[in-house]
Amino acid sequence: MSAIMRGNFRMALSSIKSAKWRSVLTMTGVIVGIVAVVTVVGIGEGVKHQVTGTLDHYGKDLLIVRPGQVSGSDMVSTGNTDVLFGMNNTTSLTTDDVKTITRAPGVQEVAPLGVVPGTPNADGQTSSAVFVLATSNDLGQVLRQNVEEGDFWAADAANSNTAVIGQKVASELFGEPVPLGRRFDFRGQTFIVRGVFSPWLNVPFSPTANFNDAIFIPYQAAARIRNDNSGLYAILAKTGDPKTVTPVKNTVISKLKAAHGGQQDFSVLDAKESASASADVVHLLSVWIWAVAAISLFIGGVGIMNIMLLSVTERMHEIGVRKAIGATSQQILWQFLLEATVLSFIGCVIGVVISLGSIGLLYTYTYLKPVVSWQAIVLATGVSLGVGILFGTAPAVKAARKDPIQALRHE
């Protein structure tokens, strides 16, 4: 770096330090853009990795039945307010659909999933984190999840008030690691804990839910206490052989369509299709965030241009003195252009640091597992620097073109 460039760099830092708060406000747009891009891309990549992980963990012979129409990249949905993870629906599947799928040739195991609203109470102890899911005794086999303590309810006890719980429920609701035989009240009924799951590492195609906080009860019992056989947000089925997934899927579609009076108001996805659908939604979300980030960077560029124009006006006398003692227009141009670049660069550094911090906090304190995307960091940083240089050019050119006599006369 030449002596002139080093001098310009020191002057740029000095100018920024002399107006700290103004400089921070100027860099806000750049910082917000960087944070938006890096954090959301990190979340999106984390979701994709988790979805891929569930595909590998649960096997390629898994079929997922969801309410509404979910079809590939089109993501067409009817009556489903959460096409990504499916836990919030205005329409739902029913226990009759479970029976229809169970009777379909080639289906070996079936496990419905449905959220049952209500708050469980164990001897006066409740927890807002604990939720109740309706399922079948095949859930462990379908999702390859072991019951660590106790066992699952038997098929002939599907209508009984029995439950299998996640490990966090044991400590949060019962205050002990193995509360086998303990009772809890739920929706006017008393349930008995029969088993405790081993720690859940993956939840079916959802990075936000945590089955360690869940209580699982028979779906038949849930239908009885609700006086309603609906409320299922997904039905999982296993074929036992990945090679039979396609023909079994077609059979399930045919039988469900007949049971629904010829209406296909549901979707049957294999594991790969479900992962692809979730990834498409994440990609769509990322595109929108990129658009928001682009607006933020544009605003940041305008802010840099405004502050640089103000700086040129305030330092008119300085420009005149420098030109009078021999500074060329090119040197003045580089001085102010470098100052705009330094502002952008510092904004980029602050934005990257905040992004890494936010990713670390999300990874530590939430069920999301974002990953650091260095490609997003490099791209966002490069764009931000480009924005700073682009919007800093006009003020720099204005400063370089100043007549030294007029500049010296400026008060």
N, C-alpha and C positions, 0 to 999 in steps of 0.2 A: 504494500500500500504506500503510495507516494506521500510526501510530507503535506502536500496540499489536501489530499483526501483525508489524511489523519486529522488535519486542522478542521476540515469541514465536518468530520464526524464528531470531534469534540464540541464544535459550535452547535451541532444539532442536539447533542445530549444536554448541553448547557441551556439551550432554548427550551427544551422539553422540561427540564428541572425547574426553570424559572416560572413555569405556569403548570404546576403538577396537576391540579384538579381539572383544568381546562384540557390538558392532554389526556387524562383518564377518560373524561367524557367523550373526547374525540375518538378514542380507541374502543368505546363501548360497542359500536356496531360490529367491528371486526371481532371482538371477543365473543359476542353473542353468536355470530356466524360460526366461528370455530367450535364453540361449545355445542351448538346445535348439531353440526355435522358429525363431529367425532363421537359424541355421546350416543346419538341415535343410531349411527352406523354400527357402533359397538354393541348396542342392544340388539339391533337387527341380526348381526352376525352371531351373537350369542344365542338368540332364538333359533336361528338356522342350525347351529351346532347341537342344541338341545333336541330339536326335532329329529335331526339325523341320528342322535344318540338313542332316542326312543325307538326309532325304526330298527336299529341294530339290536336293541335290548329285547324288544317284544317279539321280534321275529317277522319274517315276510309272509307268514300265513295268517296274518291278522286282518280282519275286515272291520270297518267302522261304519255303523249306520247312524246317520244324523237326521234330524228333522229339517225340512226345507231343502232347496236345491242348491248344492254346492258343486260346481263343475269347473275344475281346472283353473286356468288363468282368467276365465271370465268371471269367476267368483259370483255367479248368480245365486242369490239367496231369497227364499220365500219364507217370511215369517221367522227368520232367525236373526236375532240382533247381535250374535257373536259368531260369525262364520269362522273365526280363527280358532277358538278353543271350545265353543259350543256350550258353555255352562250357563248362559243366559238366553232363554228362548221364549218367544211369545207363543209358539206352538211346541208340541212335545210328542215323543213316542209313548206307547202304552204297554201295559203288561201283555196284552193280546199280541202285540208285535214281537215280544220276547218269545212267546209260545210259537208263533209262526216261524221265526228264525230257527228256533230249537228243532222244529220238525223238518227243516229243509235238509235234503240229502247232502251229505258231505260236511255238515257242520258238526264238530265234535264237542265244543264247549261254548257257552254263551254267558256273558256277564253284562247286564245292563248297568247304567250309571244314572242316578237322578238325585238332585239336591232336594232334601226335605227341609222346608223352612221350620225354624223353631230353635229354642235354646235348651240344651240338656242341662240337668241339674243333678249333682251328686252330693247329697247331704248338705244342701245349701250352697255348694260351690259351683260357680258357673265361669265360663270363659268366652269372650267375644271371638277368640281365634278358632274355637272348635266349631266344626260344622258336621252335619249328618248327611250321609250318602246312602241311597238305596241301591242294592246290588244283589248278586246271587252267590252261592257257595263256590261257583267256578271262577271267581275273580282271581284268586291266587294262581290258578293254573294258567288262565288267559294272560295275565300280566307277569307271570314268572316271579311272583312275590311270595316269600315264605312267611308263614305264621311262626314267629320265634317262640312265643309262649302260648300254651294252650292249643286250640285247634279251631277250624271253621265249623260253622253249624252244618249238620247233615242235611241231605236233600229232603228227608222226610220231616225236618224241623223248620222248613222255610217260612212257615207262617207264625213261628214262635217269636217271642220278644227276647231275642238274643242279639249279641253284637260282637264285632271284632274291631279293635281300635288301633290307631296309630300311636307311636311311642310318645309323642309330645302330649297327646291326650292323657296318657297315663299319669304323667307328672303334673300337668296343668289342672286337670279336673279331679283326679283322685289322690294326687300327692304321693304316689308310690310307683315304682317301675313296673310291677306286675300285679295289677288289680284284678286278677282272675276271681270270678264269683262276686265281684262288687256290683252294686245296683245303681242305676241312675234313672231319673224320671224324664220323660220326653213326650210332649203333647198328650199329657194325661195318662200315659202308659209307663209301666216300670220295665226296664230292660236289664238283662244280666250280661256282664262282660264274659265272653267265652274264650277270647284269644287276643293276643297282641302281635301286630305285624312287626317284622324286622324293618329297619329304617328304609323308607322309600327314597330312592335316588332319582327316579324319574316318574313323571306323571304323564299319562297318555296325551302326547301332543299338546301339552300346556306347560309353559315355563312359569306361570304365575300361581297355579294351585299347588298346595302342599298336602299330600295325603297323610303325612305324619300328624296333621292336625284334624284328621277325619275320624268319624265314627261310622262304621259300616253296619247297616241293618238289612235284613231280608227285604227285597222289594215287594214281596207279597204282604209283609207286615206293614210296610210304609203305605201301600195302597189301602189296607184295612183301616189304619188310624186316620188317613186323610179322606176316606170315603171317596176315593178317586183312583182309577187305575192308570192315570197319565203321570206326567211329571218327569219322564226320563229324557235326559239331554243327549244320550248316546247309548248304543248297544254294541258291545264288542263281541266278535265271534272268531273262533279259531277253527281252521280246517285241518290242521295237523300236517299238511304237506303244501309247501309253496307252489308246487306245480298244479294243484287243484284250485287255487285261489280264483282264477278267472271263471271257470265253469260254475263254481259254487256261488260266486258273486252274482252271476247272471240268474241263477236259480233263486237266490234270495230276493233279487229285484222283482222277478216274476211273481213270486208268492206274496210278497208285501204289496205289490201293486194290485193283485187280485183281492187281498184282504182290505185294501183301502178303496174299494169300489172303482178300480181302474185309474185312480189318481196317483201320480208319482210325486207326492208331496214329501219326499224323503230322499236321502242320498246314501248310496252304498259305496264306500271308498276302500280300496286296499291301502296298505300302509304307505306305499310310495305315493299314491295320489293324495292322501291326507297330508303327508309331509310337503308335497308340492303346493297344495292349496294354501297351507299355512305360510310357506315361504313366499308365495305370490302376494299375500296380504302384507307381510313384512316388507316386501320390496315396494309395494304401493305406498306404504307409510313412509318408507325411506325417501321416495321420490318427493312426497309432499314436504318432508323436512328439508330436503335439499332446496326446494323452492323457497321455503321460509328463510333458510340460511343465505340463499342468494340475495334475497331482499335485504337481510341484515347487513351483508357485506356491501351492498350498494349504498345503503344508508351510511355505513361506516366510511365508505369512500367519499361520499358527499361531505361528511363531517370533517374528514381530513382536508379536503379541498377548502372548506370554509375556514378552518383554523389556519391553514397555510396562507390564504388570501389576507386574513386578518394580521398574520405575522408579517407579511410583506408590507402592509400599510404601516404597522407599528415600527418596523425597522427600516423605514425609508431612508432615514438619515445615515444609518449604518451602511446601507447599500451605496449611498453617495460617497461616503468616506472611503469605502473599499475600492470603488471604481476610481476615485481621485488619486489613490496611491498606487494604481496600476493593475487592479484586479480586472480580469477580462469578463465579458458577458458569459462565456462558457463556465468560468469558475463560479460566478454567481448562480448560474443555472444549476450546477452540480451541488452547490451548497444547500439550496432549498429543496432540490429533488432528493438529496440524501436525507434531509430532515423528515420529509414525508415517508421515505422508506423506513427510517428508524422508528417512526411512530407506528407504522404497520407491523414491523417486525416485533416490537415490544408487545403490541396487541396480540400478535400470533402466539408469542411465548406465554403470555398470561392466559390466553384462551386454551392452549394445549394443557397447561398445568391444571386449570380448573376442570377441563374435560377428564384428565386422568384421575383427578380426585373424585369427581362425580361417578366415574366408572367403578373406582375402588369402593366407594360407599354403597353403590347399588349392588355390587357383588357380595359385599359383606353383610348388609342389613336387609336385603330383599331376596325374593326367590328368583329374581332375574340373574342371569349369569353372563353379563356382557363381556366381550373380549375387546382388547385394544386393536384397532385396525390401523396399522401404520400407513397403509395406502391412503386411508381417509385423512390422516394427519398430514401427510406429505401434500396431498392434493389441496386440502383446505388451506394449508399454509401457503402453498404456491399461489393459489387464487387470491388470497388476502394480500400477499406482497404485490401481486400484479395490480390489484385494485388500488393499493396505496400509491404505487408508481404512476398508474394511469391518472388518478385524480390529483396527484401532486404535480403533474407536469404543467398544468395551466398556471398555477401560482408561481412556479419556478420560472416559466417563460416570461411572465409579467415582471418579475423581479429583474431578470437578466436584461430586459429591454428598457429599463429605466434610464433616462438621461441623467448623468451624474450631477449636472448643475441643478436641475429641478429637484433631484433627490436631496441635495445638500440644503436647498431652500425650504424643504418640507419641515414643518414643526411637529 
